[in-house]
C-alpha cells in the first residue's frame, strides 16, 4: 500500500499559476495608473493653476512672388488687418488692398506709381518687392502709425524705394472705406559707385 500523499505534495497550483497571477496583478496596476493619469489630465483642464495663462500663439506669414509682368506680396497692415500688394511692371502702378477682418472684405485701397521714383526700363530690368512692418512715432502731423511698409527695387539700376501705408485703424474699426496714396518714405541705390580719388 502506498503512503498517503499530503496535501502539500499534491497541490502544485502555487507554482503553475504564479505567472498568471503576476500578469493579472501587473495588468490591474497598469489600468489603475492609466485611470489616475486620465483623471489628472481631466482635473488639470477643469482647474488651471492660478496666475498661469499661456498667451495665444500669434502667427504672421508674409509672402511675395514675381513674374515678368507682375509682382504680388502680402503683409500685415496695422495690428489685425492683412494687405495685398500688387505691382504692375509695365505701368508702374503699385496698389495695396486691405481686408477688414471684422466685415470679411476689402475695405481700404492705397496706390502710387513707382515710376515717379524708379524710372526702370533698363535692359533686362524689372521690379522686385517685399513687405515689412514698422512702428512710427505718433503725432498729429504723422500720417503713419504702426503698419506696413513695402520695398520696391528696380533690378536694372539697383534703385529702391520704401513706401508706407497710411492706414487708419479707427476707420477700419468703424467699417468705413479708406482710399489714399502710398507715402514715399525713403529712396536709395543698391549699387554704390566708389570713386577711387575719394579713397586716397
SVG drawing of the C-alpha trace seen along z (x, -y; Angstrom):
<svg xmlns="http://www.w3.org/2000/svg" viewBox="-19 -118 65 120">
<polyline fill="none" stroke="black" stroke-width="0.4" points="0.0,0.0 1.2,-3.4 1.6,-6.1 -1.0,-8.8 0.2,-11.9 -0.1,-15.0 -2.0,-17.9 1.2,-19.9 2.7,-17.4 -0.5,-17.2 -1.2,-20.9 1.2,-22.4 -1.2,-25.3 1.2,-27.8 3.9,-27.0 1.8,-26.6 -0.4,-29.7 2.2,-32.1 3.0,-33.7 -0.8,-34.1 -1.3,-35.8 1.6,-38.2 0.2,-39.1 -3.2,-39.8 -1.8,-42.0 0.5,-43.8 -2.4,-44.4 -4.6,-45.8 -1.7,-48.1 -1.4,-49.4 -5.1,-50.0 -5.1,-51.8 -2.1,-54.0 -4.0,-54.8 -7.1,-55.8 -5.1,-58.1 -3.3,-59.7 -6.6,-60.4 -8.2,-61.7 -5.2,-64.0 -5.5,-65.4 -9.2,-65.9 -8.8,-67.7 -6.0,-69.8 -8.2,-71.1 -11.0,-71.8 -8.9,-73.8 -5.8,-75.6 -3.0,-76.8 -3.6,-80.4 -1.6,-83.0 -0.7,-80.7 -2.5,-81.6 -0.3,-81.0 -0.6,-83.6 -2.3,-82.6 0.1,-81.7 0.2,-84.6 1.4,-83.7 2.4,-86.1 3.1,-85.0 4.2,-87.1 5.0,-86.1 5.9,-87.5 6.2,-86.3 7.0,-87.8 7.0,-87.1 7.8,-89.2 4.7,-91.3 3.5,-91.5 4.8,-91.2 2.5,-90.3 3.1,-90.3 1.2,-90.0 1.9,-91.6 0.3,-92.8 -1.2,-96.3 -1.8,-97.5 -2.4,-95.1 -5.2,-92.9 -5.5,-93.6 -3.8,-92.0 -2.7,-93.8 -2.4,-92.5 0.3,-94.4 0.3,-94.3 2.9,-95.9 2.3,-96.1 5.8,-96.2 4.6,-97.9 2.6,-100.8 4.4,-101.0 1.2,-101.0 1.6,-99.8 -1.6,-99.0 -2.4,-97.9 -5.8,-96.5 -6.6,-95.8 -9.1,-93.3 -11.1,-94.3 -11.3,-91.2 -14.5,-92.3 -16.5,-92.6 -14.6,-90.0 -14.0,-92.0 -11.7,-94.6 -12.2,-98.0 -9.1,-100.1 -7.1,-100.8 -3.9,-102.7 -1.9,-103.3 1.0,-105.1 3.1,-104.9 6.7,-103.7 7.9,-105.1 7.8,-108.5 10.7,-107.5 12.1,-104.4 12.0,-105.0 13.2,-101.5 13.2,-100.4 16.8,-99.3 17.9,-96.2 16.7,-93.0 15.2,-95.0 12.1,-94.6 10.9,-95.1 11.1,-93.0 9.1,-93.8 8.9,-92.7 6.8,-93.9 7.8,-94.8 6.3,-96.2 7.4,-99.5 6.2,-101.4 6.2,-105.1 6.0,-107.6 2.5,-109.1 1.7,-112.7 -0.9,-114.9 1.3,-115.6 2.3,-112.0 0.0,-110.2 1.5,-106.8 1.1,-104.7 2.2,-101.1 1.8,-99.4 3.1,-98.0 5.9,-99.3 6.7,-97.9 10.1,-98.0 10.4,-98.1 13.6,-97.7 14.3,-98.4 16.5,-95.4 18.1,-97.1 19.5,-100.1 19.6,-98.9 17.5,-101.9 14.9,-101.2 12.1,-103.0 10.3,-102.4 6.6,-103.2 4.4,-103.5 0.7,-102.6 -1.3,-105.5 -3.8,-103.0 -6.4,-104.4 -7.4,-101.8 -10.3,-104.0 -11.8,-103.8 -11.2,-100.0 -12.9,-99.5 -15.9,-101.6 -16.0,-99.7 -15.5,-102.9 -13.7,-102.6 -10.3,-104.2 -8.6,-105.4 -5.3,-107.2 -1.9,-107.4 1.1,-105.3 3.7,-107.6 7.3,-107.6 9.5,-107.1 13.0,-106.6 14.9,-106.0 18.4,-104.8 20.7,-102.9 21.9,-99.4 24.9,-99.8 27.2,-102.3 29.7,-103.8 33.0,-104.2 35.3,-107.0 38.9,-106.0 40.0,-109.6 37.9,-109.9 39.6,-106.8 43.1,-108.3"/>
</svg>
